Amino acid sequence: MSLLKYWMDELYSSDYKPLKMKYQSILFAGLLIFILKAESFTQKTVLEIHSKDYALAENKASASTIFLQMIKDARTKGATKITIEKGVYHLYPSKAKGMMCAITNHDNGIRYTTFPILNFENLEIDANGAEFIFHGHMLPFMIQNSKNINIKNVKIDWELPYVSEMEIINVNQDEKYIDVKIGENTPYTIKDNALRFIKENGYSHNLDEAIIWNKKHHRIAYNASKVTPLHSKKKNRLQYMDTFEHFNTPFDRMDYQVKLLQKSDRITAEELKEGIVRIKNLKRKLPSVGQILVAKGEMGSNRIAPAFWINQSETTRIENVTIHSCIGMGVLGEASKDIALNHVNIHTRRGSQRMVSTLADATHFAGCKGQIVLENCKFQHMLDDATNIHGVYMQVVDRINNYQLGVSIGHPQQLGFHFAEVGDEVGLVEPSAFHPYFKGHILEMEKVNEGYYVLTFKEELPASISDKIMVENLSAQPTFIARNCTLTDNRARGFLLSTSKGAIVENCTFSNMMTSILMVNKFDFWYESGFAENVKIENNTFLDACYGGGNVPVIWCLTSKKRRVDLITDPKIRTTKNISITNNHFKTFDAWIMGANASSDINFSHNIIEKSEEYIPLYPNHPTLEFINTENIKIEHNDFRLEKATVSVDGITEKTLSLKENRNLFVTNTDMEEKEIQTKL
């Protein structure tokens, strides 16, 4: 309205008094109408595109070309909304847009999408409850270099899932074989005595990464880690590898193809009759009749694409979305800012015989900024975590000059990751110390190739930098908020929180095969960076957790997967800080509720802890709470409705431990051979 203000000022400042007195009101009204109309023409036209105008039909013919055309028209016409009428639409890669994609925590390659939301700003897609049935190597929604994108009211499923499920109908523990029944909706073949499952796009997989499910309860089977995966491997020697410097780089040692060459599978298969297969030469204790064996194949080829890939984008909202199956993760945010999910539900169809929804995490956020918000979401039946919030460590390869470092990717599924923006603060981290000893700002990031980058710093680098040093983007850490979410019946964990910008988890319900909330810092395997600080866990319900096997707690503050701090040389280092766990209800079958090491300022108060009768305890003698090399731990006003609850501490922790008004709690000291040092409180 700057033009209107200009004319008003001119009119009222005029020295021509008759004009002011007689025509002031008339001119003002006329000018107002004229200027408002003129300015309305300068505003961008709001245009809505409807699928009903594109002859979109409900049948198994591919709708890919129509959706692609709608995206093109939205771009050329400047539309801000795409509306899709409710229906069931099938989408195939043969007519979708193919792009070479480097997707973090997935396998890189050509992926096909019907919604390439690339370089868009201000776009909403409303599918009005439509169901999209995908086929083959599809990436449903690719949101890249875009801003203010809203996707809502859509259901996503796969005609032929990329995971294979079969029921165990016979077990012979002595001869180490099982017989399985394979459904008609799971094509398979036996080649060279090996069972392979056939999918679309020419893809197939073997029995690797298999796990058993409880058919009745639709969750991972109790103590599943004792019988699966179906290990029966022979180790192969790799000759002369050490004579070549190339094979000693961090990436090459992790290359999946090399890893696969190191092992031969001794498992064989024999078809007894159509749909009935005997799996032989097994090595471990065998699963039970009636359980469902689920396999997704070789690591390195079984994470193809997420349902939503949000890459280098800002302000993305996904709401009222259901994902019944996917060939990777559900929602993946990568190097993006401000992502909100509301009523995003990931689970198999109700009444379906399928056990598995997504082949990996329900949601995952790597190298993000701003706020990550999950509200009113339900995540079930995944083959990995409900969410994982983290950054990425890159490893120093060479110090090029006083301002440049050559760095490499540590894990193959991070190849091509967008590590930093100009201006980001990054730190150099010594693995034995965890915290950065040098901080600088990025002037330029050059991707020489997908695994080797050159970072140019604004500040002069230290004179000596070893090749063991890690580089962490300190700016790429978001605030995380989760409210009113349900995270149950999945393989692996609930929330993995590795961000120092704070997290709030409230009014959520957990029941996971492994730990429900994990706050971890580690340099191994995945090279995921970040410290958990300022975390509030309040008013949540933790039901049976860790039922898949393995001695782990419901909530864990962990450094490098080690209970004790072998890797930390400085006893003052704390990798987890300011954690408040209050007003929660724990009802689980096993003993261990919480553990922490190398942490400080933990408040575990006003919680109710009681025992569930769902399963037999796996580790009944473990302490209820365990703290090692920690300080300022406050355990107050908790109601332990157990026969005997114990908190185990070492000498360092005991010095600053605060205990007050806990019902039925005993304390032991690990430095005193578990001798009881305090009676019932």
C-alpha positions in Angstrom: 0.0 0.0 0.0 3.0 2.3 -0.4 1.4 4.0 -3.5 -1.8 4.8 -1.6 0.2 6.3 1.3 2.1 8.5 -1.2 -1.1 10.0 -2.7 -2.7 10.5 0.7 0.4 12.4 1.9 0.4 14.6 -1.2 -3.3 15.4 -0.9 -3.2 16.4 2.7 0.0 18.4 2.3 -1.3 20.5 -0.6 -1.4 24.3 -0.3 -4.4 24.6 -2.6 -7.0 25.0 0.1 -10.2 25.0 -2.1 -9.2 21.6 -3.4 -8.6 20.4 0.0 -12.0 21.6 1.3 -14.3 20.7 -1.6 -12.8 17.8 -3.5 -10.7 16.1 -0.8 -13.2 13.4 0.1 -14.2 12.7 -3.6 -10.6 12.5 -4.8 -9.7 10.3 -1.8 -12.5 7.8 -2.6 -11.6 7.7 -6.3 -7.9 7.3 -5.7 -8.5 4.5 -3.2 -10.6 2.5 -5.6 -8.1 3.1 -8.5 -5.1 2.1 -6.4 -6.6 -0.9 -4.8 -7.6 -2.2 -8.3 -4.2 -1.4 -9.7 -2.4 -3.2 -6.9 -4.7 -6.2 -7.1 -3.6 -6.7 -10.7 0.1 -6.7 -9.6 -0.5 -9.6 -7.2 0.3 -13.1 -8.3 -2.8 -15.0 -9.5 -3.8 -17.8 -7.2 -4.4 -20.8 -9.5 -5.7 -24.2 -8.6 -5.3 -27.3 -10.8 -7.8 -30.2 -10.6 -7.2 -33.7 -11.7 -10.8 -34.0 -13.0 -9.6 -31.8 -15.9 -7.0 -34.4 -16.9 -9.2 -37.4 -17.6 -7.6 -39.3 -14.7 -9.2 -42.7 -14.4 -9.4 -45.3 -11.6 -7.8 -48.4 -13.1 -4.5 -50.2 -13.2 -3.3 -48.1 -16.2 -0.5 -45.8 -15.1 -1.5 -42.4 -13.8 2.2 -41.3 -13.8 2.0 -39.2 -17.0 -1.1 -37.3 -15.8 0.4 -36.4 -12.4 3.7 -35.4 -14.1 1.7 -33.1 -16.4 -0.1 -31.6 -13.5 3.2 -30.7 -11.9 4.4 -29.2 -15.2 1.3 -27.1 -15.5 1.5 -25.9 -11.9 5.0 -24.6 -12.7 4.2 -22.9 -16.0 0.9 -21.4 -14.8 2.1 -20.4 -11.4 -0.5 -22.5 -9.6 -0.2 -22.8 -5.8 -2.6 -25.8 -5.4 -3.1 -29.1 -7.0 -6.3 -31.0 -6.2 -6.6 -34.7 -6.9 -10.1 -36.3 -6.7 -10.5 -39.3 -4.4 -9.8 -42.6 -6.1 -7.4 -45.5 -6.4 -4.5 -44.8 -8.8 -1.7 -47.0 -9.9 1.7 -45.5 -10.7 4.5 -47.2 -12.6 8.1 -46.3 -13.3 7.9 -46.8 -17.0 6.2 -43.4 -17.5 7.6 -41.6 -14.4 10.4 -39.1 -14.3 13.7 -40.9 -13.8 16.5 -39.2 -11.9 19.9 -40.2 -10.5 19.5 -39.8 -6.7 21.9 -39.8 -3.8 19.5 -40.3 -0.9 21.1 -40.5 2.5 20.7 -43.7 4.4 19.5 -45.4 1.2 21.1 -47.0 -1.8 21.9 -44.5 -4.6 20.7 -45.0 -8.1 18.1 -44.0 -10.6 14.7 -43.5 -9.0 11.4 -42.7 -10.6 8.8 -40.2 -9.3 5.5 -38.9 -10.4 5.7 -35.9 -8.1 9.0 -34.1 -8.8 8.6 -31.0 -6.7 11.8 -29.4 -7.8 12.6 -25.7 -7.2 9.0 -24.9 -6.2 7.7 -22.2 -3.8 4.3 -22.2 -2.2 2.6 -25.3 -3.5 -0.1 -27.5 -1.8 -1.1 -30.9 -3.1 -4.4 -32.2 -1.7 -5.3 -35.7 -2.7 -8.6 -35.8 -0.8 -8.0 -39.3 0.5 -6.9 -40.8 -2.8 -4.9 -44.1 -2.7 -1.7 -44.3 -4.7 -0.6 -47.8 -5.5 3.1 -47.8 -6.6 5.0 -50.4 -8.6 8.7 -51.0 -8.7 11.6 -48.5 -8.0 9.3 -45.5 -7.3 10.0 -42.5 -5.1 6.4 -41.1 -4.6 7.2 -37.5 -3.5 10.5 -35.8 -4.3 10.7 -32.4 -2.7 14.0 -30.7 -3.6 15.3 -27.1 -3.3 11.7 -26.0 -2.6 10.0 -23.8 0.0 6.5 -23.8 1.6 5.3 -27.2 0.4 2.2 -28.9 1.8 1.2 -32.5 1.0 -2.0 -33.8 2.5 -4.8 -36.4 2.4 -3.1 -39.3 0.6 -2.6 -43.0 1.1 0.5 -44.8 -0.2 0.9 -48.5 -0.8 2.9 -50.9 -3.0 1.2 -53.5 -5.2 4.1 -55.9 -4.6 6.1 -55.0 -1.4 9.9 -55.3 -1.6 9.9 -57.4 1.6 9.0 -61.1 1.5 6.9 -62.9 4.2 6.4 -66.6 4.7 4.8 -68.7 7.5 6.9 -71.4 9.3 4.9 -74.6 9.1 7.6 -77.2 10.2 10.8 -77.1 12.2 13.5 -79.8 12.6 16.0 -78.6 15.2 18.2 -81.7 14.9 18.7 -81.5 11.1 18.6 -77.7 11.1 15.9 -77.0 8.6 12.5 -75.2 8.5 9.7 -75.5 6.1 7.9 -72.4 5.0 4.7 -71.6 3.2 5.1 -68.8 0.6 1.9 -67.0 -0.4 0.8 -66.6 -4.0 1.4 -62.9 -3.8 5.1 -63.5 -3.2 6.8 -64.7 -6.5 10.0 -66.7 -5.9 12.4 -69.0 -7.6 15.2 -71.4 -6.5 18.4 -70.9 -8.4 21.6 -72.8 -7.6 19.9 -74.1 -4.4 19.3 -70.6 -3.2 15.8 -69.1 -2.6 15.2 -65.7 -4.2 12.1 -63.6 -4.2 11.2 -61.7 -7.4 9.9 -58.2 -7.3 9.2 -55.6 -10.0 11.8 -53.6 -12.0 13.9 -56.8 -12.3 14.7 -56.7 -8.6 15.1 -59.8 -6.5 16.5 -60.6 -3.0 17.6 -63.5 -0.9 17.0 -64.5 2.8 19.4 -61.9 4.3 18.3 -59.6 7.0 15.5 -61.9 8.0 13.6 -61.6 11.3 10.6 -63.4 12.8 7.3 -61.8 13.6 4.5 -62.9 16.0 1.5 -63.4 13.7 -1.1 -63.1 16.4 0.1 -59.8 17.9 1.5 -58.4 14.6 4.9 -57.4 16.0 8.4 -58.7 16.2 8.5 -62.1 18.0 9.6 -62.3 21.6 13.4 -62.8 21.8 13.7 -62.8 18.0 17.4 -61.9 18.1 18.1 -65.4 19.4 16.9 -67.1 16.3 17.2 -64.6 13.5 18.9 -63.5 11.2 19.3 -67.0 9.7 23.1 -67.0 10.0 25.0 -69.7 8.1 27.9 -68.0 6.6 31.3 -69.1 5.4 34.1 -66.5 5.6 36.1 -66.0 2.4 39.6 -64.7 2.3 40.3 -61.5 0.3 43.8 -62.0 -1.0 46.4 -59.1 -1.6 43.9 -56.4 -0.5 46.4 -54.9 2.0 49.0 -54.4 -0.7 46.9 -51.6 -2.3 46.6 -48.2 -0.5 43.2 -47.7 -2.2 41.6 -50.4 -0.2 42.7 -48.8 3.1 40.5 -45.7 2.7 37.6 -45.5 5.2 35.0 -45.7 2.5 36.5 -48.7 0.7 36.7 -50.7 3.8 33.0 -50.3 4.2 32.0 -51.0 0.6 29.0 -53.4 0.7 30.1 -55.2 -2.4 33.4 -56.0 -0.8 31.7 -57.1 2.4 29.4 -59.4 0.4 32.5 -61.0 -1.2 33.9 -61.9 2.3 30.9 -64.2 3.1 29.3 -67.1 1.3 25.8 -68.2 2.3 25.6 -71.9 3.2 21.8 -71.8 3.4 20.2 -73.9 0.7 16.6 -74.3 -0.4 14.5 -77.2 -1.7 11.0 -76.9 -3.1 8.8 -79.6 -1.6 5.8 -78.5 -3.7 4.6 -75.3 -5.1 4.6 -72.7 -2.4 6.2 -75.0 0.2 10.0 -74.6 0.5 12.5 -76.3 2.9 15.3 -74.0 4.1 18.3 -76.1 5.1 21.8 -75.9 6.6 20.8 -73.4 9.3 23.1 -72.8 12.2 21.4 -71.1 15.1 18.5 -72.1 17.3 15.4 -72.2 15.0 12.2 -70.2 15.1 8.9 -71.8 16.0 6.0 -73.1 13.9 3.4 -70.4 13.3 5.8 -67.5 13.3 6.2 -65.4 10.2 9.7 -65.2 8.7 10.3 -61.8 7.0 13.3 -61.2 4.8 14.4 -58.1 2.9 17.6 -59.2 1.3 21.2 -58.1 1.1 22.3 -54.9 2.8 23.4 -52.4 0.2 20.5 -53.1 -2.2 17.4 -53.3 0.1 16.9 -49.6 0.9 15.7 -48.2 -2.4 13.7 -45.0 -1.8 11.6 -43.3 0.8 7.9 -42.3 0.3 8.8 -38.7 0.9 12.3 -37.3 0.2 12.6 -33.7 1.5 16.0 -32.6 0.3 17.6 -29.1 0.8 14.2 -27.6 1.2 12.5 -25.3 3.7 9.1 -25.3 5.5 7.6 -28.6 4.5 4.3 -29.9 6.0 2.8 -33.3 5.5 -0.6 -34.0 7.1 -3.3 -36.7 7.0 -1.0 -39.1 5.2 -1.0 -42.9 5.5 1.8 -45.1 4.3 1.0 -48.8 4.3 4.2 -49.9 2.6 7.3 -48.4 1.1 10.6 -49.6 -0.4 12.7 -47.6 2.1 11.9 -45.1 4.8 8.5 -43.3 5.2 9.5 -39.7 5.4 13.2 -38.6 5.0 14.3 -35.1 5.7 17.8 -34.4 4.4 19.7 -31.1 4.8 16.4 -29.3 5.1 14.8 -26.7 7.5 11.5 -26.8 9.3 9.6 -30.0 8.7 6.2 -30.7 10.3 4.2 -34.0 10.2 0.6 -34.0 11.5 -1.5 -37.2 11.5 1.1 -39.1 9.5 0.3 -42.8 10.0 2.6 -45.6 9.0 1.3 -49.1 9.4 0.0 -52.1 7.4 -3.6 -52.1 6.2 -6.0 -53.1 8.9 -7.0 -56.7 8.3 -4.1 -57.3 6.0 -1.9 -60.4 6.3 1.2 -58.3 5.7 3.5 -57.8 8.7 5.7 -55.0 7.5 5.0 -51.4 6.5 8.3 -49.5 5.7 11.5 -51.4 5.0 13.4 -49.0 7.2 12.7 -46.0 9.5 9.2 -44.5 9.6 10.8 -41.1 9.7 14.4 -39.9 9.5 16.1 -36.5 9.6 19.8 -36.0 8.7 21.6 -32.7 8.8 18.4 -30.7 9.3 17.9 -27.3 10.8 15.0 -25.3 12.4 12.2 -27.4 13.9 11.2 -31.0 13.3 7.7 -31.5 14.6 5.7 -34.7 14.8 2.2 -34.5 16.1 -0.6 -37.0 16.3 1.3 -39.6 14.3 1.2 -43.4 14.5 4.3 -45.4 13.4 3.9 -49.2 13.4 5.3 -52.4 11.7 8.5 -50.8 10.4 11.7 -52.7 9.9 13.6 -49.9 11.7 13.2 -46.9 14.0 10.3 -44.6 14.4 12.6 -41.6 13.9 16.3 -40.8 13.9 17.6 -37.2 14.3 21.3 -36.8 13.6 24.1 -35.1 11.7 26.9 -36.7 9.7 30.6 -37.1 10.6 33.0 -36.8 7.7 36.6 -38.1 8.1 39.7 -36.0 7.3 41.7 -37.4 4.4 44.2 -34.6 3.9 45.1 -31.0 4.9 45.4 -29.3 1.6 46.5 -25.9 2.9 45.9 -23.6 5.8 42.2 -23.1 4.8 41.2 -26.3 3.0 40.6 -29.9 4.1 39.9 -32.9 2.0 37.3 -35.1 3.7 35.5 -38.4 2.9 32.2 -40.0 3.6 32.3 -42.7 6.2 29.3 -44.8 5.2 28.3 -45.9 1.7 24.7 -44.9 2.2 25.8 -41.3 2.9 27.5 -40.9 -0.5 26.6 -37.5 -2.0 25.2 -36.1 1.2 24.9 -32.3 1.3 27.1 -31.8 4.3 27.2 -28.0 4.6 26.1 -24.6 3.4 28.2 -21.5 3.1 28.4 -19.9 6.5 27.7 -23.1 8.5 29.8 -23.6 11.6 31.7 -26.9 11.6 34.0 -28.5 14.2 37.0 -30.7 14.1 36.5 -33.6 16.5 39.0 -36.0 18.1 37.2 -39.4 18.5 38.7 -39.9 22.0 37.3 -36.5 23.1 34.0 -36.2 21.2 33.7 -32.5 21.5 35.2 -30.1 18.8 38.7 -28.8 19.6 38.4 -26.3 16.6 35.5 -24.5 15.2 35.3 -22.6 11.8 32.9 -21.5 9.1 32.5 -22.8 5.6 33.3 -20.5 2.7 32.9 -23.2 0.1 32.1 -26.9 -0.2 33.2 -28.6 -3.4 31.9 -32.2 -4.1 34.9 -33.6 -6.0 32.9 -36.8 -6.2 30.2 -38.5 -4.2 32.6 -39.7 -1.5 35.3 -36.9 -1.4 34.8 -33.2 -0.7 37.0 -30.2 -0.3 36.0 -27.8 2.5 37.2 -24.2 2.4 37.2 -22.5 5.8 37.0 -18.8 6.7 39.4 -19.3 9.6 42.9 -20.6 9.5 43.1 -24.3 10.3 45.3 -25.9 13.0 48.8 -26.6 11.9 48.5 -30.3 12.3 45.4 -32.4 11.6 45.6 -36.2 11.7 43.5 -38.5 9.4 41.6 -39.7 12.5 39.9 -36.4 12.9 36.2 -36.1 12.2 34.4 -33.1 10.8 30.9 -32.2 12.2 28.4 -29.6 11.0 27.5 -27.8 14.2 24.8 -25.7 12.5 22.9 -28.6 11.1 21.1 -29.6 14.3 17.3 -29.1 14.7 15.0 -28.7 17.6 12.7 -31.8 17.8 9.2 -31.9 19.1 6.9 -35.0 19.3 3.5 -34.8 20.8 0.6 -37.3 21.0 2.4 -40.0 18.9 2.2 -43.8 19.0 5.3 -45.8 18.2 4.8 -49.5 18.6 5.2 -53.0 17.1 8.4 -52.3 15.0 11.8 -53.7 14.7 14.5 -51.6 16.4 14.0 -48.4 18.4 11.5 -45.6 18.9 13.2 -42.2 18.9 17.0 -41.7 18.3 17.8 -38.2 19.5 21.2 -36.7 18.6 20.8 -32.9 18.7 22.0 -30.3 21.1 19.2 -27.8 20.1 16.8 -29.5 22.4 13.9 -32.0 22.2 10.5 -32.4 23.7 8.7 -35.8 23.8 5.3 -35.7 25.5 2.1 -37.6 25.6 3.5 -40.4 23.4 3.1 -44.2 23.7 6.0 -46.5 23.1 6.4 -50.3 22.7 9.4 -51.2 20.6 11.5 -54.3 20.0 14.6 -52.5 21.3 15.2 -49.3 23.3 12.3 -46.8 23.1 14.4 -43.6 23.4 18.1 -43.7 22.5 20.4 -40.7 22.9 23.7 -41.8 21.4 26.9 -40.3 20.0 29.1 -42.6 18.0 31.8 -42.7 15.3 31.3 -46.3 14.2 29.5 -47.7 11.1 26.9 -45.0 10.4 29.1 -42.0 11.4 26.0 -40.2 12.8 26.9 -37.1 14.7 25.2 -35.0 17.4 24.8 -34.7 21.2 21.6 -35.0 23.0 21.1 -31.9 25.2 18.2 -30.2 26.8 15.7 -33.1 26.3 12.3 -33.1 28.0 10.5 -36.5 28.2 7.2 -36.0 30.0 3.8 -37.6 30.4 4.6 -40.6 28.1 3.6 -44.2 28.4 6.3 -46.9 27.9 4.8 -50.3 27.5 6.7 -53.6 26.9 10.1 -52.6 25.4 13.2 -54.5 24.4 11.2 -57.7 23.9 13.2 -58.7 20.8 16.2 -59.7 22.9 19.4 -58.0 24.0 20.1 -56.5 27.4 19.2 -52.9 26.7 17.0 -50.4 28.7 13.9 -48.5 27.8 15.7 -45.2 27.8 19.4 -45.0 27.1 22.0 -42.2 27.1 24.9 -44.0 25.3 28.3 -43.3 24.0 29.6 -45.5 21.1 27.4 -48.5 22.0 29.5 -49.1 25.1 28.0 -49.2 28.5 31.3 -48.0 30.0 33.3 -45.2 28.6 36.3 -47.0 27.1 36.7 -44.4 24.4 36.6 -41.3 26.6 40.0 -40.5 28.0 38.9 -37.3 29.7 36.5 -38.2 32.7 35.0 -34.7 32.5 33.6 -35.2 29.0 29.8 -35.4 28.9 28.0 -36.4 25.7 24.5 -36.1 27.1 23.3 -33.2 29.2 20.2 -31.8 30.7 17.8 -34.7 30.4 14.4 -34.4 32.2 12.4 -37.6 32.5 9.3 -36.8 34.5 5.7 -37.9 35.0 6.0 -41.0 32.8 4.4 -44.4 33.2 6.7 -47.4 32.6 5.0 -50.8 32.3 7.3 -53.4 30.9 8.3 -57.0 31.5 12.0 -56.7 31.9 14.2 -55.1 34.6 16.2 -52.4 33.0 14.4 -49.0 32.7 17.1 -46.5 32.2 20.9 -46.4 31.6 23.4 -43.6 31.1 27.2 -43.1 30.7 29.3 -40.0 30.2 26.2 -37.9 31.0 25.3 -35.1 33.3 22.3 -33.3 34.8 19.6 -36.1 34.5 16.4 -35.7 36.3 14.4 -38.9 36.7 11.5 -37.9 38.9 7.7 -38.4 39.5 7.6 -41.5 37.4 5.6 -44.7 37.9 7.4 -48.0 37.2 5.5 -51.3 37.3 5.9 -54.8 35.9 4.0 -56.2 32.9 3.1 -59.9 32.7 3.2 -60.0 28.9 6.6 -61.8 28.7 9.0 -63.7 30.9 11.9 -61.4 31.9 15.1 -61.9 29.8 17.5 -60.2 32.2 15.7 -60.2 35.6 18.8 -59.4 37.7 19.8 -56.3 35.9 19.5 -53.0 37.9 16.4 -50.9 37.2 18.5 -47.8 36.7 22.2 -47.8 35.9 24.5 -44.8 35.8 28.2 -45.0 35.0 30.6 -42.0 34.9 27.8 -39.5 35.3 27.2 -36.5 37.5 24.3 -34.5 38.9 21.8 -37.3 38.7 18.5 -36.6 40.5 16.2 -39.5 41.3 13.2 -38.2 43.2 9.6 -38.9 44.0 9.3 -42.1 41.8 6.9 -44.9 42.5 8.6 -48.2 41.9 5.8 -50.7 42.0 8.2 -53.7 41.9 9.3 -56.3 44.3 12.6 -54.6 44.5 14.0 -51.7 42.4 17.7 -50.9 42.3 19.8 -48.1 41.0 23.4 -49.0 40.2 26.0 -46.3 40.3 29.8 -46.1 40.2 32.0 -44.0 42.4 32.0 -41.0 40.1 28.2 -40.9 39.9 27.7 -41.5 43.6 29.4 -38.2 44.5 26.7 -36.0 43.1 23.7 -38.4 43.2 20.5 -37.0 44.7 17.9 -39.4 46.0 14.7 -38.3 47.6 11.4 -39.9 48.5 11.5 -42.9 46.1 9.2 -45.7 46.9 10.8 -49.1 47.1 14.3 -48.2 45.7 17.7 -49.7 46.7 21.1 -48.4 45.6 24.2 -50.4 44.8 27.7 -49.3 43.9 29.5 -51.0 41.1 32.9 -50.1 42.6 31.9 -52.0 45.7 31.0 -55.3 44.0 27.3 -54.5 44.1 27.2 -54.2 47.9 24.1 -52.5 49.0 24.9 -49.0 50.4 21.5 -47.7 51.1 18.4 -49.3 52.5 14.8 -48.9 51.4 13.8 -45.2 51.0 
